[in-house]
Amino acid sequence: MTQDDWQEMLEGLRDAELLHHAKEYIRLSMAEADNPQSDAHGIVDLLFAELARRGKEWLYDAARESVYKSTVGASLCARDDVSQAGLPAEEMAAPLDVVTG
């Protein structure tokens, strides 16, 4: 799809659908952070622009927060699981790959 096609499609979506797409593409954009050419980055920009046009930037913020909590929160939960395994505090201060690696 071209940028114009995406823009037209996004304009026709309900807020709940935009929120769903925002979560999906923010997640993809984060996963492809090392690839500046990823289409996901541009789609995230279009999603934000559409939500801003509607005066609902808070929906983008909610999507971003949800994705952040599900990805970063999952990492923190994994780290908590390691701490519950009884590792000494100094090992908990080290990055996870040092502890488990």
C-alpha positions, 0 to 999 in steps of 0.5 A, a space after each residue: 500500500 502507498 502512503 496515500 492508501 494507508 492514509 485513506 484507510 486510516 481515515 475510515 477506521 473507528 477509534 478502537 480500530 485505530 488503537 488496535 493498529 497503533 498497538 500493532 505497528 508500535 510493537 513492529 516499529 520497536 522490533 525493527 528499531 535497528 532498521 530505519 527503512 522499515 515500513 512500520 515506522 512510517 505507518 506509526 507516523 500516519 497513525 499518530 497523524 490521524 489520531 492527532 487530526 481527530 484530536 485524540 493523541 491520548 489514544 496514541 499515548 495509550 497504545 504506546 504505553 500498553 506496548 511498552 508495558 507488555 514488552 518492557 514489563 515482560 523483561 522486568 517480570 523475567 528479571 523478577 523470576 530470576 530474583 525469586 530463584 534466590 540469586 545474590 543481590 549483586 548478581 541482580 544488579 548485573 544485566 540479565 545476560 551476565 547473570 544467565 549468560 
